Amino acid sequence: PHDDAPDNDVAVVGMALRVPGAVTPDAYWQNLRDGVESITHWSVEELEGEGVDPELLRDPRYVRSSGVLDDVAGFDAGFFGVSAKDAGIMDPQHRLFLECAWEALEDAGHTAASFPGSIAVYAGCGMNGYFIHNLLTNPDLVKSVGMFLLRHTSNDKDFLSTFVSYKMDLKGPSVNVQTACSTSLVAIHGACQSLLNGECDMALAGGSTINVPHRTGYLYQEGEILSPDGHCRAFDAQAAGTVFGNGSGAVVLRRLQDAIEDGDPIHAVIRGSAINNDGSQKAGYLAPSVEGQAQAIAEAISVAGVAADEVAYVEAHGTGTAVGDPIEVAALTQAFRQSTDRKGFCGLGSVKPNIGHLDTAAGVASFIKVVQALKHRELPPSISFERPSPAIDFDTSPFYVNATLRPWESDGPRVAGVSSLGVGGTNAHAILEEAPPREPSGPGRAVQLLTLSARTPTALDAASERLAAHLRAHPDEDLCDVAWTLQAGRKAFEHRRTVVCRSIEEAAARLETPDKKSVSTGKVAGPSVSTAFMFPGGGAQYPRMAAGLHESEPVFRKHLDRALGVLADRWQLDLRDTLFATDDLEAAAARFEAPGTQLPAIFAVEYALARLWMSWGLRPNALIGHSMGENTAACLAGVISLEDALGLVTLRGRLFERTKAGGMISLAVPADEIGPYLSDDCVLASVNAPSLCVVSGPVEAIDGLEARLAEEGVDHHRVKIAVAAHSPLLEPILEEFGDYLRSVTLSRPEIPIVSNRTGTWLTDEQATNPDYWVQHLRHTVHFADGIGTLLETPGRVLLEVGPGKTLGSLSRQHASVQPGQAILSTLRHPDEHVDDAEFIQGALGRLWNAGVAFDWEEFHAGEDRQRVSLPTYPFERQRYWIEPGRARYESAERERPIERLDSLDDWFRRPVWHTAAPPDQAATADAPARWLLFVDAAGVGSELARRLRAGGHEVVEVREGDAFYRFSETEYALAPEAGRDGYDALVKD
């Protein structure tokens, strides 16, 4: 733990929002510092087009202004796994907050799946006008879905937080907060308390308000809080009311110590917060209270452990009302005067003149404004302010209205406060401080791999464009941190792209103009991917194979050095000059032709490469080797120890050098047609592919076969080897080879191995029998059959772990290979002029594109990495919106807003009873009939049923219940909210 981080400090590590005029915190900040008013002022024609009652528009009191969002109907339902039907039903407040929650977590550089602790959600939303105006006015929808499901499909305040927890798989506390206008700041306070109490390790907090009908104005009423002209003028002499707006916002919080240790992007620090309620000590339930507000502010300052004169800026609730603003400034002054007498030192502002009053989202909008001000070290202007309200005594207060953009000068850490006040008296105040200086990131690999993914190809392209633009705008970003954040801080989706690069400039360029060598794109075949390692045998070696990895990858270097050390100590074989030759590569290649040098070198490199892949979290599901490569597979699977395996391949190579000179030839002939080319001398050494075999034998016999093949026009080539492997020429060395095997311990494989001898899975009995390995040396390699066995698992990824690309090439010739199936190499071909580090990073990227999972923490083991804020997921929003079932102004009398009547004569009504003749008693005396009555709970229906029965009629009563139930032949219950199921059962019965 960092001792310099107080235990009660909370870091703001992620944030996201949707407010009028901005869909990102950066765009929001730009508008704030530029003094932009994002309130929309409508024309009559525009509002008529939105369906506003023309009669209402003609009312001189109607104000054609509001703070709206550009795409309130949009939602990426597919991304969140929501059906189109449910998306249309969902409250847009819930939809927007879900998007903000996702973006905020991405901004923090974390995913729910990889975060080791619990993540809480504290949030609230406003009244669901969409439910009232759009859903309930569609009786067919209500009937088909049912009221229960209609309400529970994210259409109630109770479900905002829990729906986010469900969709994002968050298992910490999930609490819905409802304190009216202070909801989202109270939610932030609750999240802080949950963190500090140890109930969670990360918390999402915020709020959402979407007014429906959305694009509309309002009817001004004298004496209420709304502005008469559509402008909000907080603290100004002309302040006459507020304008309501729409928005959604979420922040991600962590304990400061944890955030520092994990290298999170800390935007700001919450030093302390407090909430309370006014109680009854005020003019009325809806009225604000100086005492209540002052107590909450003073408590927050005390909890934060700062002096009031350290607070250089306060983001006020600032509604721009003639009553509310003076009371708020008086409360702030009272709280500050408990510890300072200074005057005019603290800036005061309000975001409501910019975006309107966002109701339940107002607090988080103010909070993010303060975070951005601290982060950018600037005080944004509080707009629409010309001269102070005469009802506010600024001259003797600690405050001045910050009406212009100015640098935030400070001798110490910058500190600010933010207030949010709820109708009903719940007050909230938080003290924020700028983030502590960030420790510089440590060094990383020179070559980096950027990973991007999305639900769709178009979203993947959009993500690439966003990242390229971000890197262009931030050329000083640490490339290693960018790579780390993308790898560990983003959920991996099915459509993927990776970029190998060495600099920010190169990364941006390759994102903008992809090339196949450095940029790869793929799609994951399924939910889980099986991977097989393939180990080459003799002949694949070349000088300096993997030398670049020995320089750049500590894990590879450790395992290769260990193997080379064993060879030097136990077998007096020093391979370093040959493996890492920097000059006279031809001489090194010549030394590699000796099997006693070649085979141990290949084995050591393969073993170290496999250990490198495994250290990155790639655990192979199967192993296969070609000839000597099966020895490497056996070692990796735990059949034989590293030391004993090194001895085995060294002995194998040295024994080869004692055999009679031989040769091998590869020919394009299927195994079932190879017979005419075989003899006692020329034997089938291996079946490498369905139409590719290798024949082995004495030099003279191989020379003769080569001439015959040329004469017959059979495609062939001579293998560059002086040993007749897998032929009778090896008989003289088998006994000594077997003696060595019988002297070591052989165990059952811990990873499944495909056998060269059988082309199918190696059994425990075979693996632990020395004779199996002797016969493996002598007899035919059935590699093609082995690949067929591996390919019985659809989509299995084949990774060649060793020098060259031969096994991959052979595998692709198999008929079972699917289009686009990933068959990859770890090391470059000797003729390829590419850095080893770049090549393996490219292979890593293609493996990830295919769906192979990696442990990115282990990939960056030993590095000091920091998460950075990067562009978030590019949601592909579509319109999901159920229109109201009838015109809003179908009945002007019914739809007209509630308004105060100016004349007292119109205020009251009294009931008047009129005399009428009794109902016709003969109405029930008709011929008996069968009646189906849906009866009420008040008894009226039951009384009618009684009278009908008395008149000889047959009556079936149906009353409301929790489910369909048959009490008797004449009495039933059903649940209306269950839809037509109950009615169908009733009719059927």
Residue pairs with C-beta under 8 A, 6 or more apart in sequence:
1 257
1 261
2 256
2 257
2 260
2 261
4 436
5 256
5 257
5 260
5 436
6 256
6 271
6 305
7 196
7 255
7 257
8 196
8 271
8 272
8 303
9 255
9 256
9 257
9 269
9 270
9 271
10 192
10 195
10 196
10 253
10 254
10 255
10 256
10 269
10 270
11 253
11 254
11 255
11 256
11 258
11 259
11 260
11 264
11 266
11 267
11 268
11 269
11 270
11 435
12 251
12 252
12 253
12 266
12 267
12 268
12 269
12 270
12 371
12 432
13 107
13 108
13 109
13 252
13 253
13 254
13 259
13 264
13 265
13 266
13 267
14 104
14 105
14 106
14 107
14 108
14 109
14 110
14 251
14 252
14 265
14 267
15 25
15 104
15 107
15 249
15 250
15 251
15 252
15 267
15 368
15 371
16 24
16 25
16 99
16 100
16 101
16 102
16 103
16 104
16 107
16 249
16 250
16 872
17 23
17 24
17 25
17 28
17 100
17 247
17 248
17 249
17 250
17 364
17 365
17 368
18 69
18 96
18 99
18 100
18 247
18 248
18 249
19 28
19 38
19 67
19 69
19 245
19 247
19 249
19 355
19 358
19 361
19 365
20 38
20 39
20 40
20 67
20 68
20 69
20 245
20 246
20 247
20 355
20 356
21 27
21 28
21 31
21 36
21 38
21 354
21 355
22 28
22 30
22 31
22 38
23 70
25 107
25 368
25 371
25 372
28 368
28 369
28 372
29 369
29 372
29 376
29 380
31 38
31 354
32 351
32 354
32 369
32 372
32 380
32 381
33 376
33 378
33 380
33 381
33 405
34 405
35 380
35 381
35 383
35 405
36 354
36 383
37 231
37 353
37 354
37 383
37 384
38 67
38 245
38 354
38 355
38 356
39 65
39 66
39 67
39 230
39 231
39 232
39 243
39 245
39 354
39 355
39 356
40 65
40 66
40 67
40 68
40 215
41 64
41 65
41 230
42 64
42 65
42 66
42 215
42 217
43 64
44 57
44 64
46 215
47 57
47 64
47 215
47 216
47 217
48 54
48 57
50 213
50 215
50 216
51 213
51 884
51 887
51 888
51 889
52 213
52 216
52 217
52 888
52 889
53 888
53 889
53 892
53 895
53 896
54 889
55 889
55 892
56 62
56 219
56 889
56 896
56 897
57 64
59 219
61 219
61 220
61 221
62 217
62 218
62 219
62 220
63 217
63 218
63 219
63 220
63 226
63 227
63 228
63 229
63 230
64 217
64 230
65 217
65 218
65 227
65 229
65 230
65 231
65 243
66 211
66 215
66 216
66 217
66 218
66 230
66 243
66 244
66 245
66 246
66 356
67 243
67 244
67 245
67 246
67 247
67 355
67 356
67 358
68 214
68 215
68 245
68 246
69 96
69 210
69 214
69 246
69 247
71 877
72 92
72 96
72 210
72 214
72 246
73 92
73 879
73 880
73 881
74 877
74 878
74 879
74 880
75 82
75 87
75 90
75 92
75 95
75 96
75 99
75 877
75 878
75 880
76 99
76 875
76 876
76 877
76 878
77 83
77 84
77 86
77 87
77 878
77 880
78 455
78 456
78 876
79 455
79 873
79 875
79 876
80 98
80 167
81 167
82 90
84 880
86 153
86 154
87 95
87 880
88 880
88 881
88 882
89 135
89 141
89 145
89 150
89 153
89 154
89 155
89 882
90 153
90 154
90 155
90 880
91 125
91 128
91 130
91 131
91 154
91 155
91 156
91 210
92 130
92 210
92 212
93 125
93 126
93 128
93 130
93 160
93 208
93 209
93 210
93 248
94 125
94 154
94 155
94 159
94 160
94 163
94 208
95 154
95 880
96 208
96 210
96 248
97 123
97 125
97 160
97 164
97 206
97 207
97 208
97 248
97 250
98 163
98 164
98 167
98 168
99 248
99 875
100 206
100 208
100 248
100 249
100 250
101 121
101 123
101 164
101 168
101 204
101 206
101 250
102 168
102 872
102 873
103 250
103 872
103 873
104 204
104 206
104 250
104 251
104 252
105 111
105 112
105 119
105 168
105 204
105 252
106 489
106 490
106 870
106 872
106 873
107 252
107 265
107 869
107 872
108 202
108 252
108 254
108 264
108 265
108 489
108 867
109 264
109 265
109 485
109 488
109 489
109 867
109 868
109 869
109 870
110 202
110 252
110 264
110 489
110 867
111 488
111 489
111 490
111 491
112 119
112 168
112 169
112 170
112 491
113 169
113 491
114 488
115 201
115 202
116 201
117 172
117 200
117 201
117 202
118 170
118 171
118 172
118 199
118 200
118 201
118 202
119 168
119 170
119 171
119 172
119 200
119 201
119 202
119 203
119 204
120 170
120 172
120 173
120 174
120 175
120 191
120 194
120 195
120 199
120 200
120 202
120 203
120 204
121 161
121 162
121 164
121 165
121 170
121 172
121 173
121 174
121 175
121 203
121 204
121 205
122 161
122 173
122 175
122 177
122 187
122 188
122 190
122 191
122 194
122 203
122 204
122 205
123 160
123 161
123 164
123 175
123 176
123 177
123 184
123 187
123 204
123 205
123 206
123 207
123 208
123 250
124 157
124 160
124 161
124 176
124 177
124 178
124 179
124 183
124 184
124 186
124 187
124 207
124 208
124 360
125 157
125 160
125 183
125 207
125 208
125 209
125 360
125 361
126 157
126 208
126 209
126 210
126 211
126 359
126 360
126 361
128 155
128 156
128 157
128 212
129 210
129 211
129 212
129 213
130 155
130 210
130 212
131 150
131 151
131 155
131 156
132 212
133 212
133 213
133 884
133 888
134 212
134 881
134 882
134 883
134 884
134 885
135 141
135 142
135 150
135 155
135 882
136 142
137 884
137 885
137 886
138 882
138 884
138 885
139 885
141 150
141 882
141 885
142 150
143 979
143 980
144 979
144 980
145 153
145 979
146 976
146 977
146 978
146 979
147 976
147 977
148 975
148 977
148 978
149 977
149 979
150 977
152 159
154 160
154 163
157 176
157 178
158 176
159 176
160 176
160 208
161 174
161 175
161 176
161 177
162 174
162 176
164 170
164 174
164 204
165 171
165 172
165 174
170 204
172 194
172 199
172 200
172 201
172 202
172 203
173 194
173 199
173 200
175 187
175 190
177 183
177 184
177 186
177 187
177 190
177 207
178 360
179 186
179 275
179 422
179 424
179 426
179 428
180 359
180 360
180 422
180 423
180 424
180 426
181 317
181 357
181 359
181 360
181 362
181 363
181 420
181 421
181 422
181 423
182 275
182 362
182 363
182 420
182 421
182 422
182 426
182 427
182 428
183 207
183 359
183 360
183 361
183 363
183 422
184 205
184 206
184 207
184 249
184 360
184 361
184 362
184 363
184 364
184 365
184 367
184 420
185 273
185 363
185 364
185 366
185 367
185 418
185 419
185 420
185 428
185 429
185 430
186 275
186 363
186 420
186 422
186 426
186 428
187 205
187 206
187 207
187 363
187 364
188 205
188 206
188 251
188 253
188 270
188 273
188 363
188 364
188 367
188 428
188 430
189 273
189 274
189 275
189 428
189 430
190 205
191 203
191 204
191 205
191 253
192 203
192 253
192 270
192 273
194 200
194 203
195 201
195 202
195 203
195 253
195 254
195 255
196 255
201 254
201 255
201 258
202 252
202 253
202 254
203 252
203 253
203 254
204 250
204 251
204 252
204 253
205 250
205 251
205 253
205 364
206 248
206 249
206 250
206 251
206 361
206 364
207 248
207 249
207 358
207 360
207 361
207 362
207 363
207 364
208 247
208 248
208 249
208 360
208 361
209 245
209 246
209 247
209 248
209 358
209 359
209 360
209 361
209 362
210 246
210 248
211 244
211 246
213 888
214 246
217 230
218 226
218 244
219 897
219 899
220 226
220 227
220 228
220 241
221 899
221 900
224 241
225 241
225 242
225 319
225 321
225 324
226 241
226 242
226 243
226 244
227 233
227 240
227 241
227 242
227 243
227 320
228 240
228 241
229 240
230 243
231 243
231 353
231 384
232 239
232 241
232 242
232 243
232 319
232 320
232 350
232 352
232 353
232 356
232 357
232 384
233 239
233 240
233 320
233 353
233 384
233 385
233 386
234 316
234 318
234 319
234 320
234 325
234 349
234 350
234 352
234 353
234 382
234 384
234 385
234 401
235 316
235 318
235 320
235 325
235 329
235 348
235 350
235 382
235 385
235 388
235 389
235 392
235 401
236 320
236 384
236 385
236 386
236 387
236 388
236 389
237 386
237 387
237 388
237 389
237 390
238 386
239 320
239 321
239 322
239 325
239 389
240 320
240 321
240 322
241 319
241 320
241 321
241 322
242 319
242 320
242 321
242 352
242 356
242 357
243 352
243 356
243 357
244 356
244 357
244 358
244 359
245 352
245 355
245 356
245 357
245 358
246 356
246 358
246 361
247 355
247 358
247 361
247 365
248 361
249 361
249 364
249 365
249 367
249 368
250 364
251 364
251 367
251 368
251 371
253 270
254 262
254 264
256 266
256 269
256 436
258 264
259 266
260 266
260 436
260 439
262 867
263 441
263 864
263 865
263 866
263 867
264 867
265 866
265 867
265 868
265 869
266 435
266 436
266 438
267 371
267 372
267 374
267 375
267 435
268 370
268 371
268 374
268 375
268 432
268 433
268 434
268 435
269 432
269 433
269 434
269 435
269 436
270 430
270 431
270 432
271 303
271 304
271 305
271 306
271 415
271 431
271 432
271 433
272 300
272 301
272 302
272 303
272 304
272 305
272 306
272 430
272 431
273 300
273 303
273 428
273 429
273 430
273 431
274 296
274 297
274 299
274 300
274 303
274 428
274 429
275 296
275 426
275 427
275 428
275 429
276 292
276 295
276 296
276 299
276 426
276 427
277 292
277 424
277 425
277 426
277 427
278 288
278 289
278 291
278 292
278 293
278 425
278 427
279 289
279 292
279 425
281 289
281 291
281 292
282 288
282 289
282 292
282 425
285 424
285 425
286 423
286 424
287 323
288 323
288 324
288 327
288 328
288 421
288 425
289 327
289 331
289 425
290 327
290 330
290 331
290 334
291 331
291 334
292 331
292 425
292 427
293 327
293 328
293 331
293 332
293 335
293 419
293 421
293 427
293 429
294 330
294 331
294 332
294 334
294 335
295 335
295 427
296 427
296 428
296 429
297 331
297 332
297 335
297 336
297 417
297 419
297 427
297 429
298 334
298 335
298 338
299 429
300 417
300 429
300 430
300 431
301 307
301 308
301 311
301 335
301 336
301 338
301 339
301 417
301 431
303 431
304 415
304 431
304 433
306 415
306 431
306 433
307 339
307 340
308 335
308 336
308 337
308 338
308 339
308 340
308 398
309 336
309 339
309 340
309 342
309 345
309 346
309 398
310 412
310 415
311 336
311 346
311 415
311 416
311 417
311 431
312 345
312 346
312 347
312 408
312 410
312 414
312 415
312 416
313 346
313 347
313 348
313 349
313 370
313 373
313 379
313 402
313 408
313 414
313 416
313 417
314 332
314 346
314 347
314 348
314 349
314 399
314 416
314 417
314 418
314 419
315 349
315 350
315 351
315 366
315 367
315 369
315 370
315 416
315 417
315 418
315 419
316 325
316 328
316 329
316 332
316 348
316 349
316 350
316 419
317 324
317 328
317 350
317 362
317 366
317 419
317 420
317 421
318 325
318 328
318 348
318 349
318 350
318 351
318 352
318 353
318 382
319 325
319 350
319 352
319 357
320 350
320 352
320 353
320 384
322 389
322 391
324 421
325 389
325 391
325 392
326 389
326 391
326 392
328 419
328 421
329 348
329 392
329 393
329 394
329 397
329 399
330 392
330 393
332 348
332 397
332 398
332 399
332 419
333 393
333 396
333 397
333 398
333 399
336 346
336 397
336 398
337 398
340 398
342 398
343 395
343 396
343 397
343 398
344 394
344 395
344 397
344 398
344 399
344 400
345 398
346 398
346 399
346 400
347 379
347 399
347 400
347 401
347 402
348 382
348 399
348 400
348 401
348 402
349 379
349 380
349 381
349 382
349 401
349 402
350 366
350 382
351 365
351 366
351 369
352 362
353 382
353 383
353 384
353 385
354 383
355 365
358 365
362 420
363 418
363 420
363 428
366 418
366 419
366 420
367 418
367 430
367 432
369 380
369 418
370 416
370 417
370 418
370 432
371 432
373 379
373 380
373 408
373 416
374 408
374 414
374 416
374 432
374 433
374 434
374 435
375 434
375 435
377 407
377 408
377 410
377 414
377 434
378 405
378 406
378 407
378 408
379 402
379 405
379 406
379 407
379 408
380 402
380 405
381 402
381 403
381 404
381 405
382 401
382 402
382 403
383 403
385 401
385 403
388 394
388 401
394 400
394 401
408 414
413 433
413 434
413 436
414 433
414 434
415 431
415 432
415 433
415 434
416 431
416 432
416 433
417 429
417 430
417 431
417 432
418 429
418 430
418 432
419 427
419 428
419 429
420 427
420 428
420 429
421 427
421 428
422 428
438 866
439 864
439 866
441 478
441 480
441 481
441 864
441 865
441 866
442 863
442 864
442 865
443 480
443 863
444 479
444 480
444 483
444 484
444 860
444 863
444 865
445 480
445 552
445 837
445 841
446 502
446 552
446 837
447 500
447 501
447 502
447 552
447 835
447 837
447 838
447 841
448 479
448 480
448 482
448 483
448 500
448 501
448 502
448 507
448 841
449 483
449 487
449 498
449 499
449 500
449 841
449 844
449 845
450 467
450 482
450 483
450 486
450 498
450 499
450 501
450 507
450 511
451 483
451 486
451 487
451 490
451 492
451 496
451 497
451 498
451 845
451 848
452 460
452 463
452 464
452 467
452 486
452 490
452 496
452 497
452 498
452 499
453 460
453 463
453 490
453 491
453 492
453 493
453 494
453 495
453 496
453 497
454 460
454 462
454 463
454 493
454 495
454 873
454 874
455 493
455 494
455 495
455 876
456 495
456 876
457 495
458 876
459 495
459 873
459 874
459 875
459 876
460 495
460 496
460 497
460 521
462 874
462 876
463 497
463 871
463 873
463 874
464 497
464 511
464 514
465 511
465 512
466 871
466 874
467 511
467 870
467 871
468 507
468 508
468 511
468 512
469 871
470 870
470 871
471 477
471 482
471 504
471 507
471 508
471 511
472 508
474 504
475 504
475 505
476 504
477 504
477 868
478 866
478 868
479 501
479 502
479 503
479 504
479 507
480 863
480 865
481 865
481 866
481 867
481 868
482 504
482 507
482 868
482 870
484 856
484 860
484 863
484 865
484 866
484 867
485 867
485 868
485 870
486 870
487 854
487 856
487 859
488 856
488 857
488 867
489 867
489 870
492 848
494 523
494 524
494 851
495 521
495 523
496 521
496 522
496 523
496 524
496 848
496 849
497 514
497 519
497 520
497 521
497 522
497 849
498 519
498 520
498 842
498 844
498 845
498 846
498 848
498 849
499 507
499 510
499 511
499 514
499 518
499 519
499 845
500 510
500 518
500 519
500 838
500 841
500 842
500 845
501 507
501 510
501 518
510 518
510 519
511 519
514 521
517 834
517 842
518 838
518 842
520 842
520 845
520 846
520 849
521 849
522 820
522 822
522 846
522 849
522 850
523 820
523 849
524 849
524 850
524 851
525 794
525 795
525 850
525 851
526 795
526 851
528 851
529 795
529 796
529 797
529 850
529 851
529 852
529 853
530 621
530 622
530 793
530 795
530 796
530 797
531 618
531 619
531 620
531 621
531 622
531 796
531 797
531 798
531 799
531 847
531 852
532 620
532 621
532 622
532 623
532 624
532 754
532 790
532 796
532 797
532 798
532 799
533 610
533 613
533 620
533 622
533 623
533 624
533 633
533 636
533 799
533 801
534 624
534 625
534 626
534 629
534 798
534 799
534 800
534 801
534 802
534 807
534 808
534 811
535 606
535 610
535 623
535 624
535 625
535 626
535 629
535 630
535 632
535 633
535 801
535 802
535 807
536 602
536 606
536 625
536 626
536 629
536 800
536 802
536 803
536 804
536 806
536 807
537 602
537 625
537 626
537 627
537 628
537 629
538 595
538 598
538 599
538 602
538 627
538 628
538 721
538 723
538 725
539 598
539 719
539 720
539 721
540 602
540 802
540 803
540 804
540 806
541 592
541 598
541 601
541 602
541 803
542 589
542 592
542 803
542 804
542 830
543 578
543 579
543 581
543 585
543 588
543 589
543 592
544 579
544 580
544 581
544 582
544 585
544 588
545 579
545 601
545 605
545 803
545 827
545 830
546 556
546 560
546 579
546 605
546 608
546 609
546 803
546 827
546 836
547 579
547 580
547 836
548 835
548 836
548 837
549 556
549 557
549 609
549 612
549 836
549 837
549 840
550 556
550 557
550 560
550 580
551 557
552 836
552 837
553 612
553 837
554 862
555 611
555 612
555 615
555 861
556 608
556 609
556 611
556 612
557 608
559 607
559 608
559 611
559 612
560 604
560 605
560 607
560 608
562 642
563 603
563 604
563 607
563 608
563 642
563 646
564 574
564 575
564 576
564 579
564 604
566 642
566 643
566 646
567 573
567 574
567 575
567 600
567 604
567 646
567 650
568 574
570 643
570 646
570 647
571 600
571 646
571 647
571 650
573 596
573 597
573 600
573 650
575 597
575 600
575 601
575 604
577 588
578 588
578 591
578 592
578 597
578 601
579 601
579 605
581 587
581 588
591 597
592 598
592 601
593 720
593 722
594 653
594 657
595 652
595 653
595 654
595 656
595 657
595 723
596 650
596 653
596 654
596 656
596 657
597 653
598 653
599 628
599 649
599 650
599 652
599 653
599 656
600 646
600 649
600 650
600 653
602 628
602 629
602 649
602 802
602 803
603 628
603 631
603 632
603 635
603 645
603 646
603 649
604 646
605 802
605 803
605 827
606 629
606 632
606 801
606 802
607 632
607 635
607 636
607 642
607 645
609 801
609 802
609 826
609 827
610 620
610 632
610 636
610 801
613 620
613 799
613 801
613 826
614 620
615 858
615 861
616 844
616 854
616 855
616 858
616 859
617 853
617 854
617 855
617 856
617 858
617 859
618 799
618 847
618 852
618 853
618 854
620 636
620 751
620 799
621 751
621 752
621 793
621 796
622 751
622 752
622 753
622 754
622 790
622 796
623 633
623 636
623 637
623 751
623 752
623 753
623 754
624 630
624 633
624 753
624 754
624 783
624 786
624 787
624 790
625 631
625 632
625 633
625 634
625 753
625 756
626 686
626 688
626 756
626 781
626 783
626 806
626 807
627 686
627 725
627 726
627 756
627 781
628 649
628 652
629 802
629 807
630 753
630 755
630 756
630 776
631 640
631 645
631 648
631 649
631 652
631 773
632 645
632 801
632 802
633 753
634 640
634 645
634 749
634 753
634 767
634 773
635 641
635 642
635 645
636 751
637 749
637 750
637 751
637 752
637 753
637 767
638 747
638 749
638 750
638 751
639 746
639 747
639 748
639 749
639 753
639 767
639 768
640 648
640 744
640 745
640 746
640 747
641 744
641 745
644 744
644 745
647 740
647 744
648 740
648 741
648 744
648 773
651 736
651 737
651 740
652 737
652 777
655 733
655 736
655 737
656 723
656 725
656 730
656 733
658 732
658 733
659 723
659 724
659 729
659 730
659 732
659 733
660 698
660 724
660 729
661 698
661 699
661 722
662 696
662 697
662 698
662 699
662 702
662 722
662 723
662 724
662 725
662 727
662 729
663 696
663 697
663 698
663 699
663 702
663 703
663 718
663 719
663 721
663 722
663 724
664 685
664 694
664 695
664 696
664 702
664 718
664 719
664 721
664 723
664 724
664 725
665 694
665 695
665 702
665 705
665 706
665 709
665 716
665 717
665 718
665 719
666 688
666 692
666 693
666 694
666 716
666 717
666 718
666 719
667 674
667 677
667 692
667 693
667 694
667 695
667 709
667 714
667 715
667 716
668 691
668 692
668 714
668 715
668 716
669 677
669 691
669 692
669 693
669 714
670 690
670 691
670 693
671 684
671 687
671 690
671 693
671 784
674 684
674 693
674 695
677 695
677 705
677 708
677 709
678 684
678 695
679 697
679 701
681 697
681 698
681 700
681 701
682 695
682 696
682 697
682 701
682 702
682 705
683 695
683 696
683 697
683 726
683 727
683 728
683 780
684 693
684 694
684 695
684 696
684 780
685 694
685 695
685 696
685 724
685 725
685 726
685 727
685 780
685 781
686 693
686 694
686 726
686 780
686 781
686 782
686 783
687 693
687 780
687 781
687 782
687 783
687 784
687 785
688 694
688 781
688 783
688 784
688 810
689 783
689 784
689 810
689 813
689 814
690 784
690 813
690 814
690 815
691 813
692 784
692 810
692 813
694 719
695 702
695 705
696 702
696 724
696 725
696 726
696 727
696 729
697 705
697 724
697 727
697 729
698 724
698 729
702 718
702 724
706 716
706 718
709 716
710 716
723 729
724 730
726 777
726 778
726 779
726 780
726 781
727 778
730 777
730 778
731 778
734 774
734 777
734 778
737 773
737 774
737 777
738 770
738 771
738 774
741 770
741 773
741 774
742 770
746 767
746 768
746 769
746 770
747 767
747 768
748 764
748 767
748 768
749 762
749 764
749 767
752 761
752 762
753 761
753 762
753 767
754 760
754 761
754 762
754 786
754 789
754 790
755 761
755 762
755 766
755 776
755 782
755 786
756 776
756 781
756 782
756 783
756 786
757 766
757 772
757 775
757 776
757 779
757 782
758 782
758 785
759 782
759 783
759 784
759 785
759 786
759 788
759 789
760 785
760 786
760 789
761 789
766 772
783 807
783 810
784 810
784 814
787 798
787 810
787 811
787 814
788 814
788 816
790 796
790 798
791 814
791 816
791 817
792 816
794 818
795 818
795 821
796 821
797 821
797 822
797 823
797 824
797 847
797 850
797 851
797 852
798 807
798 808
798 811
798 821
798 822
798 823
798 824
799 824
799 825
799 826
799 843
799 847
800 806
800 807
800 808
800 823
800 824
800 825
800 826
801 826
802 826
802 827
803 827
803 830
804 825
804 827
804 829
804 830
805 825
805 829
808 823
808 824
808 825
811 817
811 823
812 823
817 823
822 846
822 847
822 849
822 850
824 843
824 846
824 847
825 843
826 839
826 840
826 843
827 836
827 839
827 840
828 834
828 836
828 839
832 839
844 854
847 854
848 854
888 895
889 895
901 907
924 947
924 948
924 950
924 951
924 953
925 951
928 951
928 952
928 953
928 954
929 953
929 954
930 953
930 954
930 955
930 956
931 945
931 948
931 953
931 954
931 955
931 956
932 956
932 958
933 941
933 944
933 945
933 948
933 955
933 956
933 957
933 958
934 941
934 958
934 959
935 941
935 942
935 944
935 945
935 957
935 958
935 959
937 959
937 960
941 957
941 959
942 957
945 955
945 957
948 955
949 955
954 970
955 970
956 969
956 970
956 971
956 972
957 970
957 971
957 972
958 972
958 973
958 974
958 986
959 971
959 972
959 973
960 973
960 974
960 975
960 976
961 973
961 974
961 975
962 973
962 975
963 973
963 974
963 975
963 978
963 982
964 972
964 973
964 974
964 975
964 978
964 981
964 982
964 985
964 986
965 972
965 973
965 974
966 972
966 989
967 973
972 986
972 989
974 982
974 983
974 985
974 986
975 982
976 982
